[in-house]
Amino acid sequence: MALMDFLSQMLQNPMLLVSTLLTLGVILVNGWTDAPNAIATCVSTRAIEVRKAIIMAAIFNFLGVFVMTSINASVATTIYNMVDFGSDSNAALIALCAAMAAIVIWATAAWYFGIPTSESHALIAGISGAAVAVQGNFGGLRGEEWIKVLYGIVLSTLLGFVMGFISAKLTVFMFRNQNRMKCEKFFSGAQVAGGAAMAFMHGAQDGQKFMAIFLLGNALVQGTSTGAYEGTPPFWLMIVVSLVMGLGTSIGGYRIIKSVGMDMVKLKPYQGFAADFSATLCLLLSSLTGIPVSTTHTKTTSIMGVGAARRMSNVNWGVVKELILTWVCTFPGCGLLGFVMAKLFLMLFG
């Protein structure tokens, strides 16, 4: 898919143009709602200033999209193959546009209320709801790819919590006889590196998911089957997604930084490092195996695990309850919104 060919197709097909613009909007929203989770811990422990942390996250989001996609694009393949919009390319493109609109609405509402909802789950739910709407049944969902999503939920919640718990315990054990002041200084610097690594893996995971939507739109306009994509996304697409995501991150997301890094658990520098380290490992594992996981879930559950490693009472379980309720509601809520928006768009533009 050459850039000039894609631009030519957009000019010839208005729905592809609308789909592209909405997808860019979703990526922008993702940059300012999901990316702040990556830097929440290093900001909350004052290892780095908010403004500097946001700039750092924007840069490493950019690098994550570009580098990881060049090495392994299996997450993009999973998202691309997840749904079947049917053989009517015009109706399929309309449904894809509706799904992107639903995701923007859902994510913007979550950002407004300072709730770190999962953009990954919103994306998966939105396109699934739209596929069901255009097909008229659940035949538009591909079970073999949805299994990977279920694996991802386990990785981004249970494994995130367990690894956070273990990382915190190991860190305390390894540094138990070291000078406290020197340790504080070391972990402040280590946290900045951990935040950068988290931002990198956020770009690696979420960047691929949105590149898959571009590829899906291009396939639909050509009437190509949407269930057999393999390969690496084009270089120009990596650049576009990276830049838009970085721009979104630079806008900032202090409300979400506060919810995740300050309200949920009061962290010390070594705990922030342990949370970043464990979440980064989870995201790297899932990216290499092609499992689309939620960066939000992975980071927040790692923070919960780190807090629980010291004392269960260190975790503000009221905030945790609110987050879990939001996560549970994302699949049915955004899925239903995608379904309704697809029906509305098909009625207006079909």
PLY file of the C-alpha trace (Angstrom):
ply
format ascii 1.0
element vertex 350
property float x
property float y
property float z
element edge 349
property int vertex1
property int vertex2
end_header
0.00 0.00 0.00
1.93 2.99 -1.31
1.16 6.43 0.17
0.19 7.97 -3.18
-2.13 5.06 -3.96
-3.81 5.45 -0.57
-4.26 9.20 -1.03
-5.71 8.61 -4.50
-8.22 6.11 -3.10
-9.26 8.58 -0.39
-10.02 11.22 -3.02
-12.10 8.74 -5.00
-13.96 7.30 -2.01
-15.39 9.79 0.50
-16.10 7.09 3.10
-12.44 6.04 3.11
-11.51 9.69 3.67
-13.97 9.94 6.58
-12.73 6.63 8.00
-9.13 7.83 7.81
-9.89 11.14 9.52
-11.85 9.41 12.30
-9.04 6.88 12.79
-6.55 9.73 13.12
-8.91 11.25 15.68
-8.96 7.98 17.65
-5.14 7.84 17.58
-4.95 11.42 18.81
-7.38 10.67 21.65
-5.38 7.53 22.49
-2.22 9.62 22.74
-3.67 11.90 25.42
-5.80 9.34 27.30
-3.75 6.10 27.28
-0.17 7.38 27.10
-0.34 9.28 30.44
-0.59 5.90 32.18
2.97 5.18 31.07
4.36 8.16 32.96
1.94 8.25 35.90
4.32 6.59 38.36
7.44 8.64 37.65
5.35 11.83 37.90
3.62 10.79 41.12
6.95 10.14 42.87
8.34 13.44 41.52
11.16 11.70 39.66
10.39 13.98 36.71
8.23 17.04 36.10
4.88 16.60 34.35
5.82 18.66 31.30
9.13 16.86 30.78
7.45 13.49 31.34
4.83 14.22 28.68
7.51 15.21 26.16
9.45 12.05 27.01
6.33 9.91 26.56
5.61 11.50 23.17
9.12 10.73 21.93
9.16 7.14 23.15
5.63 6.48 21.88
6.95 7.49 18.47
9.94 5.14 18.78
7.79 2.28 20.04
5.47 2.38 17.04
8.34 2.52 14.58
10.82 0.08 16.11
8.50 -2.68 17.32
6.39 -2.72 14.16
9.56 -3.11 12.09
10.54 -6.12 14.22
7.18 -7.80 14.82
3.79 -6.66 13.49
1.73 -9.59 14.82
-0.52 -7.39 16.99
-1.61 -5.47 13.86
-2.35 -8.79 12.15
-4.54 -9.95 15.06
-6.65 -6.77 15.06
-6.95 -6.78 11.26
-8.22 -10.37 11.22
-10.58 -9.99 14.19
-13.80 -9.06 12.35
-15.48 -9.58 8.99
-17.51 -6.64 7.69
-18.96 -8.66 4.78
-18.67 -8.39 1.02
-20.41 -5.02 0.55
-17.40 -2.68 0.62
-19.51 0.50 0.87
-21.53 -0.77 3.85
-18.34 -2.11 5.44
-16.60 1.27 5.19
-19.63 3.03 6.65
-19.61 0.59 9.58
-15.89 1.14 10.09
-16.46 4.91 10.20
-19.22 4.39 12.77
-16.92 2.25 14.92
-14.26 4.97 14.95
-16.84 7.61 15.88
-18.06 5.41 18.75
-14.52 5.01 20.07
-13.86 8.77 19.97
-17.06 9.43 21.92
-16.29 6.74 24.50
-12.64 7.73 25.00
-13.35 11.45 25.20
-15.99 10.88 27.86
-13.56 8.73 29.87
-10.85 11.40 29.59
-13.28 14.11 30.71
-14.05 12.22 33.90
-10.38 11.30 34.45
-10.99 7.56 34.10
-8.16 5.53 32.49
-10.38 3.38 30.31
-8.74 0.98 27.87
-8.48 2.31 24.32
-7.53 -1.19 23.19
-10.72 -2.71 24.53
-12.74 0.22 23.19
-11.24 -0.35 19.73
-11.91 -4.09 19.81
-15.45 -3.62 21.14
-16.26 -0.79 18.72
-15.25 -2.60 15.54
-16.90 -5.81 16.79
-20.19 -4.05 17.48
-20.08 -2.42 14.04
-19.33 -5.77 12.35
-22.32 -7.39 14.08
-24.51 -4.47 12.95
-23.50 -4.68 9.29
-23.68 -8.50 9.18
-26.89 -8.74 11.18
-25.47 -11.55 13.33
-22.37 -12.65 15.24
-20.86 -14.19 12.13
-18.80 -11.05 11.73
-16.65 -11.99 14.74
-13.69 -14.32 14.27
-13.43 -16.57 17.32
-9.81 -17.61 16.82
-8.67 -13.99 17.08
-11.03 -13.17 19.94
-9.35 -15.94 21.96
-6.19 -13.83 21.87
-8.15 -10.93 23.34
-9.23 -13.14 26.25
-5.61 -14.15 26.77
-4.75 -10.47 26.72
-7.23 -9.70 29.50
-5.50 -12.29 31.70
-2.04 -10.93 30.81
-3.01 -7.33 31.45
-4.75 -7.95 34.77
-3.69 -11.07 36.67
-0.14 -11.24 35.33
0.29 -7.48 35.72
-0.74 -7.67 39.38
1.37 -10.75 40.15
4.48 -9.41 38.42
4.07 -6.05 40.16
3.81 -7.82 43.52
6.88 -10.02 42.84
8.94 -7.14 41.41
8.33 -5.03 44.51
9.25 -7.89 46.86
12.42 -8.69 44.89
13.47 -5.04 44.79
13.11 -4.72 48.58
15.06 -7.95 49.10
17.91 -7.02 46.75
18.40 -3.52 48.20
17.66 -4.32 51.85
21.23 -3.58 53.02
21.90 -0.54 50.85
22.10 3.09 51.92
18.59 4.58 51.89
19.58 7.96 50.38
21.61 6.36 47.60
18.75 4.00 46.82
16.26 6.87 46.61
18.52 8.68 44.13
19.08 5.52 42.08
15.40 4.65 41.84
14.43 8.21 40.90
16.64 7.90 37.83
15.52 4.32 37.21
11.91 5.45 37.27
12.49 7.91 34.46
13.98 5.06 32.41
11.03 2.86 33.38
8.55 5.53 32.28
10.34 5.82 28.94
10.21 2.03 28.52
6.49 2.02 29.31
5.85 4.78 26.76
7.85 2.81 24.20
5.75 -0.32 24.77
2.53 1.71 24.68
3.47 2.85 21.19
4.46 -0.69 20.24
1.10 -2.13 21.32
-1.42 0.59 20.52
0.31 1.91 17.42
-0.02 -1.47 15.72
-3.71 -1.70 16.61
-4.50 1.54 14.82
-2.32 0.73 11.83
-4.49 -2.35 11.42
-7.54 -0.08 11.04
-5.84 1.83 8.21
-5.00 -1.46 6.50
-8.55 -2.71 7.02
-10.04 0.42 5.45
-7.72 0.08 2.46
-8.73 -3.58 2.01
-12.44 -2.80 2.27
-12.35 -0.12 -0.41
-10.71 -2.62 -2.75
-13.25 -5.32 -1.90
-10.50 -7.56 -0.51
-11.20 -10.26 2.07
-10.51 -8.92 5.54
-9.50 -12.16 7.17
-6.10 -13.02 5.77
-3.67 -10.15 6.27
-0.03 -11.01 6.88
2.99 -8.79 6.58
4.49 -5.53 7.82
2.62 -2.19 7.58
4.21 0.32 5.20
6.86 2.71 6.48
4.79 5.86 5.83
1.93 4.46 7.94
4.27 3.89 10.90
5.38 7.52 10.65
1.83 8.90 10.45
0.57 6.87 13.42
3.67 7.72 15.47
3.38 11.45 14.84
-0.34 11.67 15.60
0.01 9.57 18.76
2.95 11.69 19.87
0.92 14.84 19.24
-1.91 13.48 21.37
0.49 12.66 24.18
1.98 16.15 24.07
-1.49 17.60 24.71
-1.24 15.97 28.11
-3.44 14.01 30.44
-2.91 15.25 33.98
-6.31 13.98 35.17
-5.41 10.41 34.30
-1.89 10.76 35.73
-3.53 11.85 38.98
-6.07 8.97 38.99
-3.50 6.25 38.30
-0.31 7.53 39.90
-1.55 9.59 42.82
-5.05 8.56 43.92
-4.87 4.77 43.60
-1.60 4.07 45.45
0.88 6.35 47.23
4.13 5.21 45.67
7.76 5.45 46.70
10.44 5.62 43.94
11.39 1.93 44.23
7.70 0.98 43.94
7.28 3.13 40.85
10.30 1.42 39.29
8.91 -2.03 40.14
5.54 -1.15 38.58
7.12 0.14 35.36
9.49 -2.81 35.11
6.77 -5.45 35.53
4.31 -3.70 33.19
6.98 -3.29 30.50
7.80 -7.02 30.64
4.11 -7.93 30.30
3.68 -5.64 27.30
6.84 -6.92 25.61
5.74 -10.53 26.03
2.28 -9.83 24.61
3.64 -7.78 21.68
6.05 -10.52 20.63
3.28 -13.15 20.75
0.72 -11.04 18.86
-1.69 -10.71 21.80
-3.45 -7.31 21.92
-3.43 -6.28 25.56
-4.53 -3.13 27.32
-1.60 -0.92 28.30
-3.92 0.79 30.79
-4.87 -2.46 32.51
-1.30 -3.71 32.56
0.10 -0.57 34.15
-2.68 -0.04 36.69
-2.74 -3.67 37.85
1.06 -3.59 38.18
0.69 -0.55 40.42
-1.94 -2.40 42.47
0.41 -5.37 42.85
3.27 -3.13 43.95
1.09 -1.39 46.52
-0.26 -4.70 47.83
3.29 -6.08 48.21
3.90 -3.65 51.06
0.44 -3.64 52.63
-2.97 -4.36 51.17
-4.21 -1.19 52.86
-1.74 0.85 50.75
-4.08 0.43 47.80
-7.09 2.73 47.59
-9.60 0.00 46.80
-12.34 2.56 46.21
-10.42 3.91 43.21
-9.63 0.36 42.11
-13.33 -0.52 42.23
-14.16 2.46 40.00
-11.46 1.47 37.50
-12.56 -2.16 37.35
-16.18 -1.14 36.87
-15.13 1.07 33.96
-13.09 -1.73 32.40
-15.95 -4.21 32.76
-18.32 -1.73 31.13
-16.01 -0.98 28.19
-16.67 -4.14 26.17
-20.49 -4.14 26.35
-20.72 -0.32 26.46
-18.45 0.52 23.54
-19.62 -2.58 21.66
-23.23 -1.43 21.95
-22.23 2.11 21.00
-20.41 0.78 17.94
-23.49 -1.27 17.00
-25.87 1.69 17.39
-23.57 4.09 15.55
-23.16 1.59 12.69
-26.93 1.19 12.35
-27.32 4.98 12.40
-24.55 5.55 9.85
-25.93 2.83 7.56
-29.39 4.40 7.73
-28.01 7.89 6.95
-25.30 7.07 4.40
-26.02 3.55 3.18
0 1
1 2
2 3
3 4
4 5
5 6
6 7
7 8
8 9
9 10
10 11
11 12
12 13
13 14
14 15
15 16
16 17
17 18
18 19
19 20
20 21
21 22
22 23
23 24
24 25
25 26
26 27
27 28
28 29
29 30
30 31
31 32
32 33
33 34
34 35
35 36
36 37
37 38
38 39
39 40
40 41
41 42
42 43
43 44
44 45
45 46
46 47
47 48
48 49
49 50
50 51
51 52
52 53
53 54
54 55
55 56
56 57
57 58
58 59
59 60
60 61
61 62
62 63
63 64
64 65
65 66
66 67
67 68
68 69
69 70
70 71
71 72
72 73
73 74
74 75
75 76
76 77
77 78
78 79
79 80
80 81
81 82
82 83
83 84
84 85
85 86
86 87
87 88
88 89
89 90
90 91
91 92
92 93
93 94
94 95
95 96
96 97
97 98
98 99
99 100
100 101
101 102
102 103
103 104
104 105
105 106
106 107
107 108
108 109
109 110
110 111
111 112
112 113
113 114
114 115
115 116
116 117
117 118
118 119
119 120
120 121
121 122
122 123
123 124
124 125
125 126
126 127
127 128
128 129
129 130
130 131
131 132
132 133
133 134
134 135
135 136
136 137
137 138
138 139
139 140
140 141
141 142
142 143
143 144
144 145
145 146
146 147
147 148
148 149
149 150
150 151
151 152
152 153
153 154
154 155
155 156
156 157
157 158
158 159
159 160
160 161
161 162
162 163
163 164
164 165
165 166
166 167
167 168
168 169
169 170
170 171
171 172
172 173
173 174
174 175
175 176
176 177
177 178
178 179
179 180
180 181
181 182
182 183
183 184
184 185
185 186
186 187
187 188
188 189
189 190
190 191
191 192
192 193
193 194
194 195
195 196
196 197
197 198
198 199
199 200
200 201
201 202
202 203
203 204
204 205
205 206
206 207
207 208
208 209
209 210
210 211
211 212
212 213
213 214
214 215
215 216
216 217
217 218
218 219
219 220
220 221
221 222
222 223
223 224
224 225
225 226
226 227
227 228
228 229
229 230
230 231
231 232
232 233
233 234
234 235
235 236
236 237
237 238
238 239
239 240
240 241
241 242
242 243
243 244
244 245
245 246
246 247
247 248
248 249
249 250
250 251
251 252
252 253
253 254
254 255
255 256
256 257
257 258
258 259
259 260
260 261
261 262
262 263
263 264
264 265
265 266
266 267
267 268
268 269
269 270
270 271
271 272
272 273
273 274
274 275
275 276
276 277
277 278
278 279
279 280
280 281
281 282
282 283
283 284
284 285
285 286
286 287
287 288
288 289
289 290
290 291
291 292
292 293
293 294
294 295
295 296
296 297
297 298
298 299
299 300
300 301
301 302
302 303
303 304
304 305
305 306
306 307
307 308
308 309
309 310
310 311
311 312
312 313
313 314
314 315
315 316
316 317
317 318
318 319
319 320
320 321
321 322
322 323
323 324
324 325
325 326
326 327
327 328
328 329
329 330
330 331
331 332
332 333
333 334
334 335
335 336
336 337
337 338
338 339
339 340
340 341
341 342
342 343
343 344
344 345
345 346
346 347
347 348
348 349
